[in-house]
Structures are given as structure tokens and as C-alpha cells.
Amino acid sequence: MKRCFILVICFCLLSANVSAFELTDASPDNSFVESLGRDVGADREYLKRLATSYSDRFVVTELQTADISCIDSFYSNLSEPLTISEIDAGRTEIFLDMVWNEKYKKHLNTFKVFGGFCGYTAEFEPIAYYKVYRDIMLVGGYVKYTKNYQNPDDAYWQYICSLEDLTKEVVPYETRIRMLEKVRSLSLFMDNDKSFKIFILKDGQIDSMWEGADSVG
């Protein structure tokens, strides 16, 4: 059985390891945030209420900026094309267990399988930060997606070319049809994913992540 076919059958399997990147500070991209059409003030207030719910036990501090390099690393890794070892194994080497929303977790895994070869990237744009006690951080923001190919059919063809160039194998017709459906679905998800994302960081690493109630299904 060809590796490409194994990849499509097994892409929902998860595995884990996020590589380390240089520490960076982040500040929101106001033009992108404004383009979402969200009530940003309400999202900030939601995160504030969440953070201050711990204030009876811990000191809670609102920050103007924070080190979120672990989040940046996560989305950078998510946007990287699959490696030959991932294709051979039939599963991605990205840790998603900290994502609470199962639907969003599936979207992220699909993005990892198809995004890199399709010319798709994702990055996190924070809008608020709270420090709880000494080592816990709450960060809220949105995901900014970029497409080298606006037409998903063009992105799909780029995926096929990149995959065949890497594996030196021809993707079967039936598998190509399934891949095209996945890329179209992924492109639609990216266009509509405007939900508020909340990360809990502990000791500089992602502990958990979830979406607001208006998440994309």
C-alpha cells in the first residue's frame, strides 16, 4: 500500500512533540483583529473574568505583553509541511492533547496534514494577557491564516505536486479525490475560523487551550 494512501487513512491519529524556538514577545496585529468583525471588548472582558476568578487565591496581574513563544512554536510547527517520517508512519508528530475542543482538534490535525504542502500558514495574534501567581499565564487572541493559493483547487494541486516530489510515488486517483475534499473543507474552515482562543501557559509551556462558545464546527 502506498504511503500517500496510508497518510489519508491515518491522518486523524495524533502524536506529540513541539520543538523549541527562540523566545519572543508578541503584540496584536490591530488591522487583522479589526477585520474579524468581533466584539473584541467582550472577548477581553471574558478573559478578564476568567483570570480574576482566581484572585481569591492568587495574585492576578494584567500584562501589556508577555512571552508567548510556546504558542508561536506550536503554530509554526503546525504550518510546517509533513516530513517523510510522518508520511511513512501515517501520523503527524504534533501534540494536540491539550486542545479541549474535539472539533477544533480535528481541524488542527487536518491543517497539519495538508496545510504546509498547500501553502497555508497559521499564526496566533494575542489581544490580552494575565499572569496568575508566579508561573501561570492566561492568553487570549485569534488565529490568523495565510494562503499562498486562494483557490483551494490550486492549493490541492500544489499539495499533490509537493507530496509526489517528496515520496517519488504517484497518488492514486481515488486518494486524490479524497484529498481534494479535505483541502476544500480546510480552506472553508480557515475562512470562517474567527473564534476567540484561550491558552493557559504553565512554566512557559502550553498547558491547555480552548475556544469561545461561537467556535466553528
N, C-alpha and C positions, 0 to 999 in steps of 0.2 A: 504494500500500500504506500502510495506516495506521501512524502512528508507534508505537502501542501494540504492534502485531504485530511490527514491526521490533525493538522492545525485547526481546521474549521470545525471538526467534530469535538475537539478537546478544548477550544479556546475559553470555555467557561470555567475551567479549572484554575485555581489560584495558587501562587507560591510567593515566596517572600524574600525580599531584601532590598532596601533602599540605600544606594551608595551615598557617601558624604560629599558635600560640595563646600566651597568657601562660605564663610559666614557673611551675610549681607543684611542690611536694613531695607525695609520696603516702605513705600509711601503710595497712596492710592492714585490711580490714573483717573482724574476727575472727568475727563471727556468721555472715557469709557463708561464710568459709573452713571453719568448723566444720561447716556444713550440707552440705558436699560429701561428707563421709564418706571423705576421702582420708587417706593416711598422710603428713601434712604434713612430719613429721620426715624421712621418706625423701626427699621432694622437696627439702627444704633440703639434705640430705646430698648428693644428686645434683648440685645446683648448686655446692655447695662443692667436690666432687671435680673438677668441670669447671673451676672457676675456679683451683683450686690446681694443676691440671695445667700451668699457665703459670708457676708460681712458680720454676722452674729458670732462666727467662729474664727474668722481670719481677717487680716488687714487686706482690703481690696483697693487697688490703685489703678486709675485710668491713665494710660500712657499715650503719648503723641506718636511714638514709633516703637518698634521692637524688632528683635532678631527673629525672623521667620524663615531662616534658611532651610529648615527641615521641610517646610511646606513648599518652598521653591524647588528643593531637590525632588520632592515627590512628583510634582507636575512636570519637571524636566525629564525625569525617568519615564513618566507616563507617555511623554511625547517622543521618546526615542524609538526608532524602528526596531522591530524584532531582531534578535540575533539568531544565528544558525543553530545555536544550542537550544534556544527556546522553541524553534520550529521542530527540531529533532525530538524534543521532549514532549511536544504537543501541549505546552502550557507556558504561561508568562511568568517571569521572575519578578513580580511586583507584589508587595504586601498590601492587601486590601481589607484585612480582617478588622481594622479599626473603623471602617465605614459602617455606620449603623443602618443606613437605609439600603435595603437589599436591591431595590430597583436601580438606585444610583450606583451601587457597587457593580451591577451588571453592565451599566453604561460605561463605567470606567474601564472594566476589563475589555469590553468591545473596543474602546478607544485605544487601549494598549496594543491590541492585536492588529488594528487597522490604521490607526492614526498616523504613525510615523511614516509608513510607506505611502500613505495618501497625501502627505504634505500638510497634515493637520498638527497644530500645537495647542497646548493649553497652559495658561499661567494664572496664578492667583493674584487678585487685586484686593488688598485689605482696606477696610474703612474704619476699624476700631480695634483697640487692644486693651485688655485688662489683665493686671497681674494679681494673682491671688496668693497671699502669703509669700513664700520665697521662691518656689520652683514651679508654680502652675501659671499658665498663661491662657487666656481666652482670646481668640482672634476671630473676627467676623469679616466676611467680604464676599466677593463674587469671582467666578471663573471667566477669564477672557479667552476666547477661542480664536485662532487664526487659521485661515485656509489659503494654501497656495493655489488651489483649484476650487473655484466657487461652484462649478457644476460637479455634483457627486459622481457622475459617469466618467468625467475626466479624472477625478481622484481615484476612482476604481481602476481605470486603465493604468495609471501610474503605479498603483499597488501591484497589479499583475506583472508589469514590466520589472519592477524592483524585486519582487518575490522570485520570479523566474531567473533573473540575473544572479540572485544570491544562491539559489538552490540548484541552478542549472537543470531544472526539471520543468516540464510543461504542465500547467494547471489544467486538469480535466474540465470539460465543458460544464458538466453538472455542478462542479465545485465553483466554477466562475459565476454561475447564476446565483448561487447562494452568497458568494462574496459580494456581488453587486447589490443584492438586497440588504446586506449588512451595512455596506458603505452608505447607501441611500438613507437607511434608518439612522445611522450615526450622524450624518450631515444634518438631518432634520432635528435630532436631539440637540446638537450644538447650536443650531439657530434659535432654539426655544429654551435653552437652559439659562434662566435668569434668576434662579432661586438664591437665597441667602445661605451661605455656607458658614458653619461654625466649627472651629478647630479648638480642641483642648491640647495644649502642649505641656509636657512634664519633663523637667530637666533637659529642655531643648529638643525634645523629640515628640512626634505626634502620638498622642495617647488615644484620641478618638476624634471622629468627625461626623457631622450630620447636617441635614438640610432643614430649611424652614418648611412650614406646612404647605406652601404653594409650590412644592418641588415638581419637576417634570417627571411624568410616569413613563 
